[in-house]
Amino acid sequence: MRNISFRRSVATAATVALAVGLGPVAASAAETPPPTAGQSAAHAEDRAREYARSTMASMTLEEKIGQLFILFAYGPTATSEDARNTALYGQPDAARIISEYEPGGFILFSARDNVTDPVQVANLSNGLQDAAADAGAGIPLLVSTDQEQGLVTRIGSPATLFPGNMALGAGGSTKDTRKAAAITGQELLAMGIQQNNAPDADVNVNPDNPVIGVRSFSSDPTLVSQLTAAAVQGYQDDAGIIATAKHFPGHGDTATDSHTGLPVITHTLEEWQQIDAPPFQAAIAAGVDSIMTAHIVVPALDDSGDPATLSKKIVTGQLREALGFDGVIVTDGLEMAAVRQKYGDGEVAVRALEAGVDQLLLPAAPQEAYQAVEDALASGRLTEQRIDESVQRVLVMKYDQGVTKHPKVDVGKVLDKVGKQSSLRAAEKITDRTTTLVRNENGALPVSVTGEKVLVTGYGVVTGQTLADQLTARGAQATALSTGTAPTQAQIDQAVAAAQASDVTVVLTNGVTATSRQKALVAALDATDTHLVVVGVRNPYDINQLGAVDNFIATYSYATPALASLAKVITGEISPAGKLPVDIFSGDDPTKVLYPFGHGLTW
């Protein structure tokens, strides 16, 4: 278990609690700290730094360079051979990749065919650690993933699932947010994952943001700051896992996806200080171990045109010096288009290190990136002292996390710790407090479905069937008919015919825009005699494009827990309790607020 006192003392925790609105309880504890608290923290820091110094003394320069990289491999085990690995690394499996490259970390993705279920993840992480133990310096890996919950969930059921940040923002509870992070972190740690790339600390002030959206807690900097700090405390203090606040300096006001293009944030310095910076300040005050950079251009902070990940003015000038962060700085994925547009893949790695970054995540061309760093050292462009600064931070974090002493997990105990009934019940209660009733005219909701024919249509084959199953369990004769997010006229006609044969129709929307065919689907269904229920299962902003429908529910997520809570709200089993964590503006007049922050109906 990581030594929590190493990162922050009890007194500091109390100051954080008051600063971000987490309440007076922690403050009262801090007024009379244990006499040995400061000594314990100092001793822990000394031990961590001594471990780093002694380890680095016996490392080769190549081994130090390896510690700066976070790689991945295709395949469910450390020895699974895959031609894609060979193409990328020149080695067929994770074990041999680790042997050759000696990376400091490894990241897991379901989309990369290396995540299927918790037991498999635990076996894989143990296999990765075995390979690291046999390689060069024998330093354990930091195994990481992006289990943000909601839209970005790498490990599904039987792990405990939550509806994500914006849903938690709708719940507005620091206690619930901390609990969700604690459960998520405890389960990841049981699977051998020591670092979660969460929470997302972006303030989503742009409804058209294609990459953040519901991954953000809110459009309100104060609420985002409070919940970011609570999540950090849940991950680190309660679960003992490394948290990573992202995406610095703030990715919340863009209409460009940095996976495919280079976003430009036009906030002034004052706007950045008021909107984007506070959640990262709160995360730092809460003792966050790691912060991830964003591949975005912010001219007010650096007018060079370079993305923040490659900007010394932003990484060192703002994050290190102005905000005082001395933890580990990790890049967002270096395979993303936004960071690759201006420089080659090798040059990107060097420039990120020059900017002040410590960990290089997912280089697009690993061999080229490693070679570029070695060449920069040989030429004097990078110094070994600069490399040592980052390696020390990485090794201190590994020691503090406890991975250096206990890198592997007991696979036989994974299912005793992941998806526990108590965790599932907690997730259900937390999710039930997030579903938001935005509009309810003419007593449209709740509606009895017992013995009624119910059609679930609109977005999602799995989503629609899951909700239909939830309504069937509550006495309905429910069927699902998916039309997707771009229904053809034939699909709309089919849905209308099915609705006319039903007593109740639930239409699910996802990402409705001014030109979306989902508008035509909702309008056609609204013109029938069916009792229509309209639900936005991702962005709450959908309502601004749907006209005067009688009702609209926002779930912020199409994960199973959110759909279960939705079924309860539709049928009146529970009263909706969520409040909008964002302003919803008119689709016709972007200056007009239709439903303000904090709006939410109930019965």
C-alpha positions in Angstrom: 0.0 0.0 0.0 1.3 3.4 -0.9 2.4 5.7 1.9 -0.3 8.5 1.6 1.6 10.8 4.0 4.4 11.1 1.5 2.5 13.3 -0.9 0.7 15.5 1.6 0.4 16.0 5.3 -2.9 15.9 7.3 -2.7 19.7 7.6 -2.3 20.2 3.9 -5.3 17.9 3.3 -7.4 20.1 5.5 -6.4 23.2 3.6 -7.4 21.5 0.4 -10.7 20.5 1.8 -11.6 24.1 2.6 -10.2 25.5 -0.6 -12.3 23.4 -2.9 -15.4 23.1 -0.7 -15.1 19.6 0.6 -16.3 20.6 4.0 -15.0 21.3 7.5 -14.6 17.7 8.7 -11.1 17.3 7.4 -10.1 20.8 8.6 -11.0 20.0 12.2 -8.8 16.9 12.0 -6.0 19.0 10.8 -6.1 21.4 13.7 -4.6 18.7 15.9 -2.4 16.6 13.6 -0.6 13.6 15.1 2.8 14.7 16.4 4.6 12.3 14.1 2.8 13.2 10.9 5.5 15.5 9.6 8.2 13.2 10.6 6.5 10.3 8.9 6.1 12.2 5.7 9.7 13.3 5.7 10.9 9.8 6.4 8.7 8.4 3.6 10.1 11.0 1.2 13.6 10.3 2.2 13.1 6.5 1.6 11.6 7.1 -1.8 14.3 9.5 -2.9 17.0 7.1 -1.6 15.4 4.2 -3.6 15.5 6.4 -6.7 19.1 7.5 -6.2 20.4 4.0 -5.5 18.5 2.5 -8.4 19.6 5.2 -10.8 23.3 4.8 -9.8 23.3 1.3 -11.3 21.3 2.0 -14.4 22.7 2.5 -17.9 21.7 5.5 -19.9 19.6 3.3 -22.1 17.7 1.9 -19.1 17.0 5.4 -17.9 15.6 6.4 -21.3 13.3 3.3 -21.2 11.8 4.5 -17.9 10.4 7.6 -19.7 8.3 5.5 -22.1 4.8 4.0 -21.7 4.1 1.3 -24.3 1.4 -1.2 -25.1 1.2 -4.5 -26.9 -1.6 -6.3 -28.8 -2.7 -9.6 -27.2 -4.3 -10.9 -24.0 -1.1 -12.4 -22.5 2.5 -11.2 -22.2 3.5 -13.9 -24.6 0.7 -13.6 -27.2 2.3 -13.1 -30.6 0.7 -10.6 -32.9 1.9 -9.3 -36.3 0.9 -5.8 -35.3 3.4 -5.9 -32.5 6.2 -7.0 -34.9 5.3 -4.2 -37.3 5.4 -1.6 -34.5 8.3 -2.8 -32.4 10.1 -5.5 -34.3 9.1 -7.9 -31.6 6.0 -10.2 -31.6 4.8 -10.1 -28.0 4.8 -7.9 -24.9 7.4 -9.9 -23.0 10.0 -9.5 -25.8 9.0 -5.8 -26.3 9.7 -5.2 -22.6 13.0 -7.1 -22.8 14.2 -5.0 -25.7 12.8 -1.6 -24.8 12.7 -1.7 -21.0 9.8 0.8 -20.7 8.8 2.4 -17.4 5.2 1.7 -18.0 2.6 -0.3 -20.0 -0.9 0.7 -20.8 -4.0 -1.5 -21.3 -6.8 -0.9 -23.8 -9.8 -3.1 -24.7 -9.5 -1.7 -28.2 -5.9 -3.0 -28.5 -7.0 -6.6 -27.8 -5.3 -6.8 -24.4 -8.3 -6.5 -22.1 -11.2 -8.9 -21.9 -12.0 -9.5 -18.2 -10.6 -8.8 -14.7 -8.9 -12.2 -14.3 -7.3 -11.9 -17.7 -6.1 -8.4 -16.9 -4.5 -9.7 -13.6 -2.8 -12.5 -15.4 -1.6 -10.1 -18.1 -0.3 -7.6 -15.6 1.6 -10.3 -13.7 3.1 -11.5 -17.0 4.2 -8.0 -17.8 5.8 -7.7 -14.4 7.6 -11.0 -14.9 9.0 -9.7 -18.1 10.1 -6.5 -16.5 11.8 -8.4 -13.7 13.9 -10.4 -16.2 14.9 -7.3 -18.2 18.0 -5.1 -17.7 17.6 -3.2 -14.5 14.6 -5.3 -13.4 12.5 -2.3 -12.4 8.8 -3.1 -12.0 6.4 -1.5 -14.5 3.7 1.1 -13.8 0.7 -0.6 -15.4 -2.0 1.9 -16.4 -5.3 2.3 -18.1 -8.0 4.9 -18.8 -10.9 3.8 -16.6 -12.6 7.2 -16.5 -16.0 5.3 -16.3 -18.9 6.3 -18.5 -17.9 7.0 -22.1 -14.2 6.0 -21.5 -14.3 2.6 -19.8 -11.6 0.1 -20.7 -12.7 -2.8 -18.4 -16.4 -3.7 -18.3 -18.6 -5.9 -16.2 -18.1 -7.7 -13.9 -16.0 -4.7 -12.8 -18.2 -2.1 -11.1 -19.4 0.5 -13.6 -20.3 4.1 -13.0 -22.0 6.6 -15.5 -19.0 8.9 -15.7 -17.9 12.4 -14.8 -20.8 14.6 -16.1 -23.3 12.3 -14.4 -21.4 12.7 -11.1 -21.5 16.5 -11.8 -25.3 16.2 -12.1 -25.3 14.4 -8.7 -23.2 17.3 -7.4 -21.8 15.2 -4.5 -18.1 15.2 -3.5 -18.9 12.2 -1.3 -20.3 10.2 -4.2 -17.5 11.2 -6.5 -14.9 10.2 -4.0 -16.7 6.9 -3.4 -16.9 6.1 -7.2 -13.2 6.8 -7.6 -12.3 4.7 -4.5 -14.2 1.7 -5.8 -12.8 2.0 -9.3 -9.3 2.4 -8.0 -9.6 -0.6 -5.6 -10.7 -2.8 -8.4 -8.0 -1.7 -10.8 -5.4 -2.3 -8.1 -6.7 -5.8 -7.5 -6.2 -6.4 -11.3 -2.6 -5.2 -11.1 -3.2 -1.7 -12.5 -1.4 0.9 -10.4 -2.2 4.1 -12.4 -5.5 5.3 -13.7 -5.5 8.1 -16.3 -8.3 9.9 -14.5 -10.0 12.1 -13.4 -10.7 14.3 -16.4 -10.3 17.9 -15.0 -11.4 19.7 -18.1 -14.1 22.4 -17.8 -16.5 21.6 -20.7 -17.7 25.1 -21.7 -18.2 24.2 -25.4 -21.4 22.1 -26.1 -19.9 21.1 -29.5 -16.7 19.6 -27.9 -16.3 16.2 -29.7 -13.6 14.8 -27.5 -14.4 15.8 -23.9 -18.2 16.5 -23.4 -19.6 14.2 -20.8 -16.0 13.2 -19.7 -16.0 16.5 -17.9 -17.8 17.0 -14.6 -19.3 20.3 -15.6 -19.0 23.7 -17.3 -18.6 25.3 -13.9 -14.9 25.7 -12.8 -15.9 25.6 -9.1 -17.8 22.3 -9.4 -15.1 20.7 -11.6 -12.5 21.7 -9.0 -14.4 20.3 -6.1 -15.2 17.0 -7.8 -11.7 16.7 -9.3 -10.2 17.0 -5.8 -12.7 14.5 -4.5 -11.8 12.0 -7.2 -8.1 12.4 -6.6 -8.7 11.7 -2.9 -10.8 8.6 -3.8 -8.2 7.2 -6.1 -5.1 8.0 -4.1 -6.0 8.3 -0.4 -8.8 5.6 -0.3 -7.8 3.1 -3.0 -4.0 3.6 -3.0 -3.8 4.0 -6.8 -2.1 6.8 -8.8 -4.5 9.4 -10.2 -3.7 11.4 -13.3 -5.6 14.7 -13.8 -6.0 15.6 -17.4 -5.7 17.3 -19.9 -3.5 20.3 -19.0 -3.8 23.2 -19.6 -7.5 22.4 -20.3 -9.3 20.8 -23.2 -12.9 21.9 -22.5 -13.4 24.6 -25.1 -12.8 23.1 -28.5 -14.8 21.9 -31.4 -11.9 19.8 -32.8 -11.0 16.3 -31.7 -7.2 16.2 -30.9 -7.2 12.5 -32.0 -7.7 13.7 -35.6 -6.9 17.4 -35.6 -5.1 20.2 -33.7 -7.4 22.2 -31.5 -6.8 25.9 -30.8 -8.1 27.2 -27.4 -8.7 31.0 -27.8 -9.1 31.8 -24.1 -7.3 34.8 -22.9 -4.8 34.5 -20.0 -7.4 35.8 -17.6 -10.1 33.4 -19.0 -7.6 30.5 -18.6 -6.9 31.4 -15.1 -10.6 31.7 -14.2 -11.9 28.7 -16.2 -9.3 26.1 -17.0 -6.6 26.4 -14.3 -8.7 26.0 -11.1 -9.4 22.2 -11.4 -5.7 21.5 -11.9 -4.8 23.7 -8.9 -7.3 21.7 -6.9 -5.9 18.4 -8.0 -2.4 19.6 -7.1 -3.6 20.8 -3.7 -5.2 17.4 -3.2 -1.8 15.7 -3.8 -2.3 14.3 -7.3 0.6 12.2 -8.3 0.4 12.7 -12.1 -0.9 15.2 -14.6 -1.4 14.5 -18.3 -0.8 17.2 -21.0 -3.1 18.1 -23.9 -2.3 18.3 -27.5 -3.9 21.7 -27.9 -2.6 25.1 -28.9 -3.2 27.9 -26.4 -1.9 31.1 -27.9 -2.4 33.1 -24.6 0.1 30.8 -22.9 2.4 30.1 -25.9 2.1 31.9 -29.2 4.6 29.5 -31.0 1.8 27.3 -32.4 3.2 24.3 -30.7 0.8 22.0 -28.8 0.9 22.3 -25.0 2.6 18.8 -24.8 5.7 20.3 -26.6 5.6 23.7 -25.0 8.2 24.6 -22.3 6.2 27.8 -21.6 3.2 25.7 -20.7 4.6 22.5 -19.2 7.5 24.0 -17.2 6.4 27.7 -17.1 2.8 27.2 -16.1 2.5 23.7 -14.6 5.8 23.3 -12.9 6.6 26.9 -11.9 3.3 28.9 -11.8 1.2 26.1 -10.3 4.0 24.4 -8.4 3.5 20.9 -9.5 6.4 18.6 -8.8 4.8 15.3 -9.6 5.0 13.2 -12.8 3.9 14.9 -16.0 2.8 12.4 -18.7 1.9 13.2 -22.3 -1.4 12.3 -23.9 -1.0 9.6 -26.5 1.8 10.6 -28.9 0.1 8.6 -31.6 -2.6 11.2 -31.8 -2.8 13.4 -34.9 -2.7 16.7 -33.0 0.8 16.2 -31.8 2.2 14.7 -34.9 1.2 17.4 -37.4 4.2 19.7 -37.0 7.1 17.4 -36.3 8.2 13.9 -36.9 7.5 11.1 -34.4 11.1 11.1 -33.1 11.3 14.8 -32.8 8.0 14.9 -30.9 9.6 12.7 -28.1 12.6 15.0 -27.8 10.6 18.2 -27.8 8.2 16.8 -25.1 11.2 16.1 -22.9 12.6 19.5 -23.6 9.3 21.0 -22.6 9.5 19.3 -19.2 7.5 16.1 -19.6 8.5 13.0 -17.7 6.6 10.1 -19.4 6.1 9.6 -23.1 2.8 7.8 -23.7 2.2 5.7 -26.8 4.8 6.9 -29.2 3.5 6.3 -32.8 7.0 5.0 -33.9 8.7 3.6 -30.7 12.0 2.7 -32.4 12.2 6.1 -33.9 11.3 7.9 -30.7 13.9 5.9 -28.6 16.6 6.6 -31.2 15.7 10.3 -31.3 16.2 10.6 -27.6 19.5 8.8 -27.7 20.7 11.0 -30.6 19.6 14.1 -28.7 21.7 13.0 -25.7 24.7 12.2 -27.9 24.5 15.6 -29.5 24.1 17.5 -26.2 20.7 18.7 -27.0 19.4 16.7 -24.1 21.6 16.1 -21.0 21.7 13.1 -18.7 20.8 15.5 -15.9 17.6 16.3 -17.6 16.8 12.6 -18.1 17.7 11.9 -14.5 15.2 14.5 -13.3 12.3 12.7 -14.9 13.6 9.2 -14.1 13.8 10.2 -10.4 10.2 11.4 -10.4 9.0 8.1 -12.1 11.0 6.0 -9.6 9.8 7.9 -6.6 6.2 7.5 -7.8 6.8 3.8 -8.2 8.2 3.5 -4.7 5.5 5.6 -3.2 2.8 3.5 -5.0 4.3 0.3 -3.6 4.9 -1.2 -7.0 8.6 -1.7 -6.3 7.9 -4.0 -3.4 4.7 -5.7 -4.6 4.4 -5.5 -8.4 2.2 -8.6 -8.8 -1.3 -9.5 -7.6 -3.0 -12.6 -6.4 -5.1 -13.7 -9.4 -7.1 -16.1 -7.2 -8.5 -13.1 -5.2 -9.4 -10.8 -8.1 -13.1 -11.8 -8.2 -13.3 -11.4 -4.5 -12.5 -7.8 -4.9 -13.9 -6.8 -8.3 -17.6 -6.3 -8.7 -18.5 -7.0 -5.1 -22.1 -6.7 -4.2 -21.4 -3.8 -1.8 -19.7 -2.0 -4.7 -22.5 -2.7 -7.1 -25.1 -1.4 -4.6 -23.0 1.7 -4.1 -22.8 2.3 -7.8 -26.6 1.9 -8.2 -27.3 4.4 -5.4 -24.8 6.9 -6.8 -26.2 6.6 -10.3 -29.8 6.9 -9.1 -28.9 10.4 -7.8 -27.6 11.6 -11.3 -30.5 11.1 -13.7 -31.8 14.5 -14.7 -35.4 15.4 -15.7 -34.9 18.4 -17.9 -38.4 18.9 -19.3 -41.8 17.4 -18.3 -44.9 19.0 -19.9 -48.5 17.8 -19.5 -47.6 15.2 -16.9 -45.8 13.1 -19.4 -43.7 11.4 -16.7 -43.6 9.1 -14.9 -45.6 6.5 -16.8 -46.8 3.1 -15.8 -45.5 0.3 -18.1 -47.1 -2.7 -16.4 -48.8 -4.8 -19.1 -48.1 -2.1 -21.7 -46.5 -2.5 -25.1 -43.3 -0.5 -25.0 -41.0 0.3 -27.9 -37.4 1.4 -27.3 -35.9 2.9 -30.4 -33.2 5.4 -31.5 -29.6 5.0 -30.6 -27.8 1.8 -29.9 -28.5 -1.9 -30.5 -27.0 -2.9 -27.1 -28.3 0.3 -25.4 -31.8 -0.1 -26.6 -32.0 -3.8 -25.7 -30.6 -3.2 -22.2 -33.2 -0.6 -21.5 -35.9 -2.8 -23.0 -34.8 -5.6 -20.6 -34.9 -3.2 -17.7 -38.5 -2.2 -18.6 -39.5 -5.8 -19.1 -38.3 -6.5 -15.6 -40.8 -3.9 -14.5 -43.8 -5.5 -16.1 -43.7 -4.1 -19.7 -43.9 -6.0 -22.9 -40.8 -4.2 -24.3 -39.1 -4.6 -27.6 -36.0 -2.8 -29.0 -35.6 -1.4 -32.5 -32.3 0.4 -33.2 -32.2 3.2 -35.8 -28.7 4.4 -34.9 -27.6 8.1 -35.0 -28.3 8.6 -38.7 -31.6 6.9 -39.4 -32.7 6.6 -43.0 -36.2 7.4 -44.0 -37.0 3.7 -44.2 -35.8 3.2 -40.6 -37.8 6.2 -39.5 -40.9 4.8 -41.1 -40.3 1.4 -39.5 -39.9 3.0 -36.1 -43.1 5.1 -36.6 -45.1 1.9 -37.5 -43.7 0.1 -34.5 -44.6 3.1 -32.3 -48.2 3.2 -33.6 -48.5 -0.4 -32.4 -47.2 0.5 -29.0 -48.6 2.2 -25.9 -45.3 3.8 -24.9 -42.3 4.7 -27.0 -38.9 5.6 -25.6 -36.5 7.2 -28.1 -32.9 7.4 -27.3 -30.7 10.2 -28.8 -27.0 10.6 -28.9 -25.2 13.7 -30.2 -28.1 15.5 -32.0 -26.9 18.4 -34.1 -28.7 20.9 -36.3 -28.4 18.6 -39.3 -28.9 15.3 -37.5 -31.4 12.8 -38.9 -32.2 12.0 -35.3 -34.3 15.2 -35.3 -36.5 13.8 -38.0 -36.9 10.6 -36.1 -38.0 12.3 -32.9 -40.4 14.6 -34.8 -42.0 11.7 -36.6 -42.5 9.8 -33.4 -43.9 12.9 -31.6 -46.5 13.1 -34.3 -47.9 9.7 -33.5 -50.4 8.9 -30.7 -47.9 6.9 -28.7 -46.8 8.1 -25.3 -43.4 9.4 -26.2 -40.4 9.6 -23.8 -37.3 11.3 -25.1 -33.9 10.5 -23.5 -30.4 11.9 -24.2 -28.1 9.0 -23.4 -24.9 11.0 -23.8 -25.0 14.8 -24.2 -27.6 16.7 -22.3 -27.4 19.3 -25.0 -29.5 17.2 -27.4 -32.7 18.9 -26.1 -31.7 22.2 -27.8 -32.3 20.6 -31.2 -35.5 18.7 -30.5 -38.1 21.4 -30.4 -41.0 21.4 -27.9 -41.1 17.7 -27.0 -43.1 17.1 -23.9 -40.3 15.6 -21.9 -36.6 15.1 -21.9 -34.3 13.0 -19.6 -30.5 13.3 -19.5 -28.5 10.3 -18.4 -25.0 11.4 -19.5 -24.2 7.8 -20.2 -25.4 4.7 -22.0 -23.7 2.4 -19.5 -25.9 -0.3 -17.9 -26.2 1.5 -14.5 -27.4 4.7 -16.1 -30.0 2.7 -18.1 -31.2 0.9 -14.9 -31.7 4.3 -13.2 -33.4 5.6 -16.3 -36.0 2.8 -16.2 -36.7 3.6 -12.6 -37.3 7.3 -13.4 -39.5 6.5 -16.4 -41.7 4.3 -14.3 -41.7 6.4 -11.2 -39.8 3.9 -9.1 -37.5 6.7 -8.1 -37.8 10.5 -8.4 -35.2 12.1 -10.6 -32.6 13.9 -8.5 -29.9 15.1 -10.9 -29.3 18.8 -11.7 -27.8 20.0 -14.9 -24.1 20.5 -14.4 -24.0 22.7 -17.6 -26.0 25.4 -19.3 -28.0 24.3 -22.2 -28.2 27.0 -24.9 -30.8 27.4 -27.6 -29.9 25.7 -30.9 -31.1 28.8 -32.8 -29.6 31.4 -30.5 -26.3 30.3 -28.8 -26.6 33.3 -26.4 -29.9 32.2 -25.0 -30.0 29.8 -22.1 -32.9 27.3 -22.4 -32.1 25.4 -19.3 -29.5 26.8 -16.8 -26.8 25.2 -14.8 -28.6 23.7 -11.7 -31.9 23.1 -13.4 -33.6 19.8 -12.8 -37.2 18.7 -12.2 -38.6 16.0 -10.0 -41.9 14.8 -8.6 
